[in-house]
Amino acid sequence: MLAAGAAGAGHPRLLVQDEAPSAVVALIERNPDAQRSLRAIRARVQPYVDRHRSDPAWIVSRLQMYWQSHSTQVYVKNGVYDHAEGRAPVPTVRYTGSRDATSQYLTPKLEDIKPYMGERDLLWLQNRDAPGKPWEWASQAKSGRVVESINMRIVELARDAAFLYWTSGDESYARFAYDIFDTYISGIAYRETPIDLNLGHAQTLVGLQSFEVIHEDVVGPLTETYDFMHAYIAQRAGDKRALYDGAFKKWADLIIANGVPWNNWNLIEARFVLHIAAILGADDSYADRRGSQHYVRSAIDGDGSRQWGLRRLMEYGYDANTGIWNESPSYSINVAGDFMECVDLLDQSFGIDMLKDLPALPKAARALPQYLLPNGRTVGFGDTRYELPRTAMVELLLAHAIRHQQSEDANGYASLLASIRSAGEAARKDDVHALLDSLRPAPALAMPNAPVVPATAWQTPTFYAPNASWLIQRNGYAGADAERKAMVISQVGSSGNHAHANGIAMELYAKGLSLAPESGRGSGYLQNDHLEYYSQFPAHNTVVVDGVSAYPSMKSNHPFTVQAMYPASGSAAAASFPWATFSDVRFIEPETNADQARTLGVIRLEDGAGYFVDIFRSRRRDGKDRYHDYIYHNLGQSMQFVGAGGQPLANTPSQRLTFADGDLAGYDFWQNRKSLTSQQPLRARFDLKLRERALSMTAWLQGSAQREYFSVMAPPSTAWSAGMLPSEIERAPLPTLVIRQRGEAWTHPFTAIFEPAENGASLVREVEQIDDGHALALRVSTAGERRQTIISGDAADAQYQRDGVQLRGRYAIVAERGGQLDYLFLGRGSTLSASGYALSADSGDTAAALWRDDGRWMYTSDRPIQLQVPAADWPSTLSLTVDGREIRLAGQARSVDGKAAWLFQLPASPATTLRLTSDISR
């Protein structure tokens, strides 16, 4: 299991391995970034170390301990600290105030902390919510996670001082670090497992100093302190080392015994356990033979009910085909980093190379760019923020490949890392970790022959992750100014962890921003705004059935199923039809046992301009539909209804859409409700005025006697990362459209064309809906004498026939320019015909397209297909190149509606040119 000599090997081995202090110092002296980090560390630590020389009690007395009571047994209830009992011979570590971090009290600066405070469980804290923010004695139970935050800050100072001691040999740093370490770990040694007075689920989550074992974060800097000062502590502590090791072993045992095995918790816990294993002696050093090897085995192959081994966790959480972890993006990216941190620890600290046994991890690294929007931020579904990506996983894979002399892999990781960083990356803490990370050579220096490619090289027009119930469509996402020209749809069901109850939710990106954003998690997982609103249907762009759609969030098992998409997930953009993407997904809404189907698409009109298509069908299976509510949030300062001619439509205040009416409690978070009715087409226009430009989103809607149209102000999205938007916009309510359809909404589906525009440059002129029922068409007239007819059916064999256009299938587009055919796009189906042209296949599961491109005809299809063209405009022969082989085809003469036509039997092919007779002769 362990490489020879790995267990009980020399120290330090957590953050540095074989390097001598002088070698690390030499590297720092040659690296400007590392020098800046070192100066920052010294500036932060030095004042406290200097004070410690004359007043060693000062920093220690700021630790949050049971200074007076020496309590050993902590009791909690309903996620809140209750009380503590028992008596230890030394002060013990104080337990944190509550599971929820939200509190009215601010975490004080170290200089503002009263020494040895905590008598009668009262803490001197500043009340953020009271006028003037006064200081007052606060109940520990109301302090959130202030206690652990203070202790973490002090222990991190100890770790930084330990590093400075290791690099300089200055014992003033060692004395400072040791006094903090000794006080804290001695206090943990006498603490027992907290007891939940409710005898409930909380008992399976608690740690020694926090309500969740994943927040035993202080283990990291404590073990790193021990590791850097191992020899000093051995000399200074003497026989007390047995107390320290016993405390760490007890801590590791609790972390293994508690927690959640099937999500990000498991990785965080494994990392803590491996940190502890790294500072322990070998198994034979202890009477119970539970030393370093024992805890390493627990991390690798553990089979506990609440702590799985790495192999089992990988097989459970990662999709072997896509490389996606089954949680929302923020958590998935963190898991990727945590996985590789464990692999790195095992490899460097214990001599165990686990990567070959975890094949999903390299695939997961290559999948990371699929999460990214064109502005470099992650998509926002579930408990996620629009964040710049963290690249720890790829950095560690690159370091692993270099260390093991795997040059081909190293080149690939260097290229991937540079690609992701080119879009920006998350800020790093300025501490010892950041300093040591900066000593790694930049990818271009580490692997100078690595190809330089943009992040888009790792992305595809569509990507579907079944285990997260997430599908993304991209159009125009590569090339110059793609950040503002690209159009993206991210849609999500509810599968995996940190998921929301959102049905089939939609996020729209255009003009450089998520204009139809996800709303984030709210103020905290245990807060009412999260539980009643942000994690529920009303906060999402979705449809609610009878005002009651709901199901469990967080760990959810309500994915959608994909009926069709174009292009196929993971397909290359160059092989596909360039002017459109689409998806058709189905969902069972469990509260009312309703069928829901959503067809979403992007239609590109020209470089930098286009629109989104949304067709949402919804009906109860028992036929007892009362109403269906279509909900759409858009970033902006205002929303206005206008008629077909652009005239403003008056709306009146409304008392509907409330919990009092029997709707979800989340509806009560909406304010300023106004409504109108219309049987004529109308528009909802959202306006966003930024400092340098004005953006708008226009929703082209269809009127109906069975519908009421509402404008409401919803709570602000909490998904924005700091600095993405001006604060007055980031914190402002979201203008929101709600359409209430009386009765079922399947044969009378919600349809919308969403056109984003900048500075008023709109191209859509009119949207007309043709037919209802199981198949319908949206006829969109746009500038330049163009028209797109979008046909949608509710089944693979749905049929539409009207005005010379025919479809048998789920989705198609017929585009015309100046009265001439521009393209036929059969998104999914067996037959599409218009204007004397037709695409026909034997299978109803076919995707194909025929389009004009700069004076030539292009074609693609995923199956063999029959192409019908008018003989008046086409020759009787043509050729195309497939897989490097030229194919010549002769047309069969046909008469269609009294007009001559040619029928060609075309093979399946990625996008290719159809060369007509004149082309062949040349």
N, C-alpha and C positions, 0 to 999 in steps of 0.2 A: 504493500500500500504506500509506504513512505520510502522515498529514495534514501539510500544509505547515508547516514549522518544528518539527514534533514531534521529529524526530531531532535530538539534540544541543541540545535546549531547555534552559531554565534549570533550576537546582537550588535547593532540593530538589523532587523530583517523585514520590517513592515514597509517602511517608506524608502529605505535604501537597503541594499543587500551586501554585496562584496566590496563596495567602495570604502576606502579609508577616508576619514574626515578631510585630510589634506587634499585628496583628489577632488572631493566635492567642492571644497573652497576654491580650488583652481578653476573648476568649471564655472563657478559663479563669477569669478573675476573676469572671465572671458565672455560673459553673457550679460548684456545691458538689462534685459528684462529681469533676469534673476537678481541682478544687483539692486534694481528698484524694489523688488519683492523683499529682499533682505533688509534694505533700509526701512521699509514699511514695518516689517516685523520688529526690528529693533526699536523703532520709534514708538510702537504700541506697547512693547514689553518693558523697555528700559525704566520708565518712571516708577513702575511697580517694583521692579527689582531693586532700584536704588532705595526706595522707601523701606523695602524688606530688610536691608542691612541694619537699619536702626530701629525698625518697628515690625518685627516678624509676625506679630499678631494681626496686623492690619488686614492683609489680604485674606488670611485664614478666617478671620471673624466675619468676613462678607459671604463666606459659603453659607448656603441655606441648610442648616442642620437642626436637629432637635438638641439645641445647646443646653437647655435646662432639664428637659425630661428624659433624654437618652432613650426615647421610645424605640421599641423593636417591632411591634406589631401594628400595622396600619389597617384601618377599616375604611371601606368606600361604600357608597350607596348612590344609585342612579347616576353614575358617571361623575360623582363629586366626592371629594375628600370628606370623611365623616369625623374620625378621631383616631388617635393612636394610643397604645398602651405599652406596658413592659418597661424594663430598665436594663440598659447595657452599661458596661463599665466605662464606655467612652461616648461622646456625642455621636449620634447616628444621622444618616442622610434624611433630610426632610422630604416627604412625598409631595408631589405636585398637586395643585388645587383642583383640577378637573380634567376630564378627557378632552373637552372642547377648549381650544385655544382662545376663543373669543372671551374677552373680559373687559370690564369698564376700567381696569387698572393698567397703567403703563409699566413696562419693565424699566426699573430705574438704572441710571448709570452707577457704576461701582462706587463712585465718590458720594453718591446720595443714599447708599444703603446704610442703615443703622447696624452697628456691629452686634453680633450675637442675638439678632432679633428673632422673634418667633414664640416668645413666651405666651402661653394660652392660645397658641395658633393664630396670633395676630401679626400682621406684616405692615411695615410703614411704606405705603405706596401712594402714587399720585392718581387721583381720580380723573380720568380723561373726560368723562361725560358731565361732570359737575361744573357749574360756572366758575371760571378762574382756575380750573384744574388743581384743586387743593390737595395737599398731602394729608393722609389720614391713616388711622389704624384700620386695616382691612382684614376681614376673615380670610384665612388661608383658603377656605372652600370657594371663595369668590374671586380668586386671583388667577384663574385660568392656568396657563402653563408658565407663569412668571418664575416660580421656584426653579424649575429645571432649566429655564433660560438663563437665569443668573449663574447657576452652577456650571452650565456649559461654557459660559463666557470665561469664567475663572479657570476652569480646567483647560480650556484652549490656550490661555496664557501660560499655564504650566507646560503644555506640550511645546509651545513655541520657545519657551525658555529652555526646555530640555534639548531642543534642536540646537539652540545657540550654544549651550554647554558642550554638546557633542562636536560642534565645528570649531569652538574656540578654546575649550578646556577651562573656561572661567567658572569657578565653583560658585560664584554668587548666583549664577543662573541655576545651578543644580540645587542649591539650598532652597531657593524660591520654589522651584518646581517640586522638590521632594516634600516640602511642608504642606503644599496643597494636596499632592497625591496621597501622602500618608494619612492626612485628616479625612479625606473623602473615602478612600478605599477601606480604611479601618471602620468608618461609620457604616459602609455597606456590609461589611463582614458580619455585623450583628443584626442586620435587618432581616426580617422573615418575609415570606410571600404575602402580599396584601390579601385581605379577605373581603370579598363582596358580601355585604349584609343581605343582599337579595338572593344570594346563591344562584346567580344567573349567568348569562353569557359573559359578562364582564370578568368573571373569575378566570375565564380561559384566555384573556387578553392581557392582564396586568403584568407589569414588570416591577422591578425593585424600586424604581424611582419615578415611573410614569405609568399612565393608565393603559398604555399599549407597548408591548415589547418592541415594536418597531421604532419607538421613540426612546429607546435606551441609547440614544446617540452618543452620550457621554462615554460609552465604552470605547469609541474610537480614539479620542485624544488621551484617555487614561492609559490604554494599552500602548499607544505611541510614546507617551511619556515614559512608561516603564521600559519600553524597548530602547529608546535613545539613552536611558540612564541605567541600563541593567546592571552594570558593574558597580556604579555608584550606589544604587539602591541595595544591592547585595551586601556591600560593605557597611552602609549606614544602618540598614534595618536589622541585620543579623537574623535571629530566630523569628522575627516578625514576618519574614518572607512567607512562612507557612500560612500565616493569617491572610496575607495578600492573595496567595494562590488559591486558598480555600474560598475567599470571597469571589474571585473571578470564576472559579469552577461552579459555585452555587449560582452565580449570575448566568453562566452559559446553560446550566441545567434548566433554569426557569425559562430562558429564551427558547430552548428546544421544546419544552413542555407546553408552552403557551403560544398563542398566535393563530395565524391562518395559513394553511399549507399551499393553497392553490393559486395564490396571486403574488403581487409584489412583496407582500409581507415576508414570504419564505426567503427571498433573496436578501432582504435587509437583515433578517435574523441570521442567515448563513454567514453574511459578512461579519456581523458581530462575533459569532462563534469562532470564525477563523482568526479574527484579531486576537481573541483570547487564547486560542491554540498557539499562536505565534509567540506568546510570552510565557507559556507554561513549559515545564520540563517534560521529558519523555514519560511514557506510561509507567515505566518501572521506577520512576522517581517518587511515586505515591503509593501508599498502602492499598488504595482501592483500584490502582492501575488505570486511573482515568486522567491521563495527561494529554499532551499535545496530539498524539496519534489518535486517541479516542475521539477527540472533538473534530479532528479532520475527517475521520470516518463518518461521523454524524452528518457533516456537511455534504460529503460526496454521495454516500449511500444510505443515509438515514431513512428509516421506515416508520418514524413516529406518526401518530395520528395528526399532529399539528406541525410537524417539520419534516418535509420530504427531502430526499437527496436531490442533487442537481440534475441527474439524468432523468429521474421521474418527473421533476418539475418541467424540464424542457419538453418532454414528450406530451405533457398535459397542456401546457400553455402556448407553445409555438405551433403555428401551422407550417408543416414541413414543406408545403408547396409555395407559400407566399413569403414566409419569414416574418409574419406579423404575430405579435403577442396579443392575447385576448383581453386587452384593457384599452382604455382611452389613450390618445397619443402621448400626453405628458407622462403617464405612468408606464406606458410601453417603452418609451425612450429611456426612462430611468431604469426599468428592469434590464434593458439591454446593457446599460452601463454597469449595473450591479452584478449581472451575470459575468461579464468580462472582468470585473474587479475581483470576483471570487476566483475565476480562472487564473488571473494574474498572480493573486496571492498564493494559490496552490503551486503555480509554476515556479515563482521566484523564491518564496519563503519555505516551501516544503519539497521542491524538486519533483512535483507531480504535474505532468502535462495533460490536462483534462480536455483540451480543445478538440482533439481527435474523437472524443466520445460525445461531443456536443455539436453535431453537424448543423443544427439549426442556427447557431450563432453567426457564422459567416454569411448565411443567407439573410439573417435579420439585419446585419449591417448594410448589406446592399439594398435592402428594402426601406431603410430609413428615409431616403429622399422622397419616397412616395407620399409621406406625410406632409410634405412641404407645399405651401401655396407659392405662387410666383413672387410674392414679396419676401420670401425666405422664412415666413412664420409657419408653424404647424397648423393644420386644420383644427377646428375647435370643438369637436363633439365630446359629449360626456363631461367628466370633471377635468376639463383642460382649459388652458389659456392659450392665446395666440402668442406662442413663445418662439424665440430663436432656438434652433436645435442644440442639444448638448452632444458633444462628439466623443465623449469618454470611451464608448464602446469601440469606435473605429481607431482611436489613438492606441488603445491597448491591443487591438488586433494587429496593428502595424508594428508595435513594439515586439509583440510575440513572434511575428513572422521574421523580423530582423534578427531577433535573438536566436531563432531556430534555423536561420540561414535559408529561409523559404523566399527566394527573391521574387518569383512570379507573384506569389500572394502579396508580398510586401509592396510591389509596384501597384497592384490593384487597390490595396488599402490606402496607399499614399495618394493615388489619384482620387479615390472616393473622399478621403478626408479633405483634400484641397477643394474638391467640388462643393462639399457641404459648407465649408468655411467661407467660400466665395459669396455665399448668400448672407453671411453673418452668422455668429454663434453666440450662445449664452455667455453672459459675463461670468468671470471666475472670482472666487474669493481670493483676497490678497493674503494668503497665509503660507504655511510650510508646504502644503500640497501644491499650491499654485507655483511656488518657487521651484520645487523639484520637477514639476511638469514642464516648466519652461526650459529645463536643461535638456529635454529631449530635442533632437534636431528637428527643424521644420520638415514637413513631408518632402518638399522639393530638394532639400539638402540630404535627407536620409536616403531617398531613392531618386536621384537626379534623372533617371530614364523613365520615370512614371509618366504616362500620358496626361496631358492637361486638358480636361474636359469640363464643361459647365455642369451644374447640378441636374439640368434637364436631361442629360445623357442617361441618368439613372431613373428617369420617370417615363411613364407611358400615358397615352391619351385616356385610357381607362385602367382602373385597378380595383379589384374586388377582394376583400378579406372576409371570408365567411365567418371566422371565429370571433370577429369584432362586429359583424353585420355592418360593414362599412364599404361604400363604393364611391369612387371619385371619377369625375369626368374632367378632362382638360382640353382646351382648344386654344391655339395661338400662344402656347406657353414657352416656345423657344424663339430665339432670335433677339434682335435689337428691341429694347424697351418692352420686353415681354411682361415685366411687372405690371404695366398699365394696360397693355393690349390684351393680355390673356383673359379668358373667361373660364371659370371653374365652378362645378357643382360638386359639393360633398354631401352625400346622403347617408343616413345611418338608421339602423333599427336599434335593438337593445339586446346585446349579447356580450357576455363576459363581465369584467369588473369595472367599477367606476362608470357604469352606463346609467343613462337617464331613462325614465318612462316617457318616451317621446313619439311612439308610433313610427311612421316613416318621416323622419325629420330631414330638412333641407337647409343647406347653407350655400349662399351665392357669393362668388368673388368676381369683381370686375373693377376696372379703373384703379387697381392697386390696393383695394381694400375689400374686406368681407362686408359687402353692403347689406346683405341679409345674414346677420351674424348668428352664431350660437350665443347663448346667454351666460355660459359659465356655471359655476357652482353656487354663487351667492356668497354670503358672509362666512359660512362654515357648515360642515356636514351635519352638525347637530342643531343648527339654528332653524327657526321656523321658515325663514325665507327659502332656505334650501329644501326643506322637507315638503313644503306646501306649494312652492312655485318653481324655483330654478331647476329642480330635478324632475319636474312634472310636465305634462303636455302643454299647459298654457304658456310656458316660457319658450316653446319651440315653434318652428315653422312646419305645421302639421295639421291634421284634422282630428277633432274630438267628436265622438259619437254621443249624442243625447246629453252632452255636458258632463259626462261621468267617466270618460276614458282614463284608466289608471291601472297600474300594476307595479310590482316591486322594482325599485331602482337599485343602484349600486351593483349588487350581483344579480344580473338579470338574464333571463332565458327566453327572450321574445325577439328573435331575429326576423328579418324579412327574408324572403326567398327571391332569387333573381330568375325572372322569366326570360329576359333577353337583355343584351346590351351590345352597343357597337362603339368602337371595335371590341373584339374579345379582350378580356382582361390581360394586360401585359403585352399586347400587340404593339409593334413598332409604329410610330406615327407615319414614317415614310411609306409603309405598306398599305395605308388606310385611306379612305375617302377623307379629304381634308376639311370639308365645309360643315360637318355635323357630327355630333356624338349623341347617344341616347341610352337610356336604361328603362326597363319596365320591371318593377318589383312588386311583390305581394306580401301582405301582412295580415295576421289574424289579431284583431283587437280583443283581448280576452275579457274585459269587463262586460261588454255587451255581446260578445261572440259575433263580431262584425268582420266581414271581409273588406279589406282595403287594398287598393292598387294605385300605384303612382308611376306615371310616365314622365320622365324628366329628360330634357335635351338642350343642347347648345346648337344654335344655328349662326354660323359666321356669315356676315354680309360682305365684309371687306376687311382689310388689315386694320385692326383696332376697333371694329364695330360689329355688333351682332345682338342677338337677344336669346333669352332663355324661354323654354317651353315647359309648362307644368299642367298636367292633366291628372286630376286626383279623383278616383272613384271610391265610394264608401257605402256600405249597406249592411244592415243587420241580417243575420241568417234567418231569424224568425219572422222577418218582415214587419216588426213592430217599431220601425224607425220613427222617432219624433222629430229630430233635427240633427244636422251635422254642421259643425263649425270649422271653417277653414281659417287658419291663423297664419299671418305673415308679418314678421317684424323687419323693419328696415332702419339702418342708421340714418340719422338726419335730425334737423330741427323742426320739420313740419311735414304734414301730410294733408293733401287736399283732393277731394273728389271733383272730377270735371266730366262734362258730357262729351259726346262724339265730336262736337265742333270745338271743343276746348273751353267751353263756358263753365265757370264754377257752379257746382251743385250745392244747394243749401242742405245742411243736415241739422238735426235738432238734438238737444240733450236727451239721453236715454237712461233709464234705471234698470235696463236688462243686463244680461251677462254677469250675474252675481250668484254667490252662494245661496242667497235668500231665494233665488228662483230655482234652486235645486242643482245648480252647476257646481263644478269643482271649486274648492276653497281658493285655488290659485287664481280664479277669475277676479277675486276681490283685490288682487294686487294691481289690477288695471284701474286707471283713473281717467277722468274727463271723457266719458263715453258719449259718443254722438252717433246718430244713425240716419239713414235715408233708405228709400226703396226706389227701384228703377226697373222698368221692363225694357229699356233701351241699353245698348252698349255704353259702357262708362270706363273711366280710368281713375286709378288712384296714383297720385304723383307724390313721391317723397323727395324732399330737397335737403341737401347737405352742403352748407357753405363753409369751406375751409379758407384758411388765410390766402392761399395761392390759387385756388380754383374752386369752381362750383360743380358739384356732382348731383345727379338725379337718378332715380329709378322710377320708371312708369310701369304700372301694372295695368295691362289692357284686359278688361273684364267684360263678361256678358251679363246683361240684365235678365231678370226673371221675376214673374209674379210671386214665385215661391221663395224669394230671397230678401234678406235685409242686410244692408251693408253698414258696418260700424267702423268708426275710427276711435281708437283708444290710445292712451299713453301707458306703455308697459314699463316696468322697472328697467334700469339701465343694464346693459350686458356687463357682466363681471369677468368676461373672458379677455378683455384687452390687457396687454402688458403695458407697464409704465412707459410713457413717452410715445406710444403709437399714435395717439390722438391728442389734440388739445384737451386739457382737463375738463373744460366746460362742456365738451362734447362727450368725452368718455363717461362722465358722471350723469349725463342727461338722460331722461326717460327715452325709450325707443318708440317712435311713432309706429303704430300697429294697425293692420287691416284685419278685420274679422268679418267673414261672410257666413251668415246663418242660412242654411238650406233646409226648408221644411220638407219632411219626408226623406226618402232615400236619395243618395247622391251617386248612384251607380249608373243608371241610365240617364241621369241628369248630372253628369260629373262637373266638378269645379274645373274651369279652364282659365289659364292666365298666360299672357305673354309679358315677360319682364324685360324691359329695355333699359340698360344702363347708359347714361350719357354724361358727357363732360362739357360744361359751358354751353349747354342747350343744343348740342349737335345731335339731334335725333334723326333717325332714318325711317322709323315706322310711321306710316301714314294712316293705316286703317287695319282693324282686325275684325273679321267676320266669322262667326261660327256657323257651320253648315251641318245640320242634322244633330241628333242626340242619340241616345240608345246605346247599342253595343259597338257602334262604330261612328265616328264623327270626323269632321275636318275643320281646321282653323285656316282661313285664307288670310294671309298677311301681305298687305301691300306696302312696299317700301320704296324709298327714293330711287330714281334712275330707271323708272318703268319696270320695276322688278316685282315679282309676286311669288310667294312660297305657299304652297298648299300642304299643310301638315295633316296627315291622316293617322288616326289612332283607333285601334280595335282592342276589345277587352279579352281576346283569346287568340290563339295561334291561327284559327280558321275564321276569324271575324271577317265580314265582307263589307266593303264600301264601294258604291258605284254612283257617281254623280258628275254631271257636266264634263263627260269624257274622261274622267279619272276613275281608275278602278284599282282597288287593293284587296288582296286576300292575305291577311296577316295582322301583325300587331302595330307596326309603325312604318311610315314612309313619308317622303317629302318629294313633291314635284315642284321644281323651281323654274320660273320663266323670266326672261329678260327681253323687253321689247317685243313681246308676243311670241318669242322663239324659246324652245326648250333650252334651259341652262344645265339642269341635271335631273336625273332620277336617282333617288336614294331609297332603296328597300332595306330599312333597318332590320326587320325580321319578318319573314313571311314567305309566300310562294309566288305571288304575282303582283306586279305593279305596272300599270300602263297609263299613258297620257300622250296626247299630241302625235299619235302614230308610232310612238316608241313603246317598248314593253320589255320587262325583265321577268322571266318565268323560270321556275325550278320545280323539280319533282317533289322536293322536300319543303314543308312549311317552315323549316328552321334555317332558312337561308338569308344571308346578308349580302347585298350587291349594290353597286353604284355605277352609273354612266354619267360622265360630266365633261363639259368643255373646259379646256385649260390652255389659254394663250394660243388659240387657233387650232388646237388639236383635240381629239377625243381621248378621254382616259376611262379606264375600266378597272373594277376589282370585284371579286366575289369569293366567298369561302366555300362554294360548291359549284359544280358544273351548272351552267345556266343557258337558257335560250335568250338571245338578244334579237328583238324585232326592231327594225328601223325602216323609215320611209324610203322606198326605192327612188323617189324623185330627188332625194338629197344624198344618197349613199350609193357607192358602187357595189358590184356583186361579189367582190372579194376584199378581204382584209387580212392583215397579219398582226401578230403580237409576239412578244418575247416572254417566255415563262421559264424560270430557273435556267436562264442563259441559253435557252433553245428557242429558235424562231418557229412559230406555228403559222401556217397559211391556211385560211379558211375560205370556202366558197359558200355563198348564201343560197338558201332555197327560196324560190319565188313563192309569194303568198299574196292573197287579196284580202285586205282587212277593211271592212266597211266600204267596199267598192274601190279602195285605193291600193296600188301595188306596194308591196313591202318585201324586204329581205329578212330571212330568219337564219341566224348564225348560231351554231352550237359552240359555246365558249367554255374553256376549261376553268377550273378554280384558279385564281391568280391574285397575288398582291397587286397593288396599284401599278398599272402598266399602260403604255400608249397603244391605242388601236391605230394601226397604220392603214390608211385607205389605199385604193389602187394607185392613185397618183403618187403616194408616198413610196409604195413598193417599187414603182418604175424608176424612181430616182435612186 
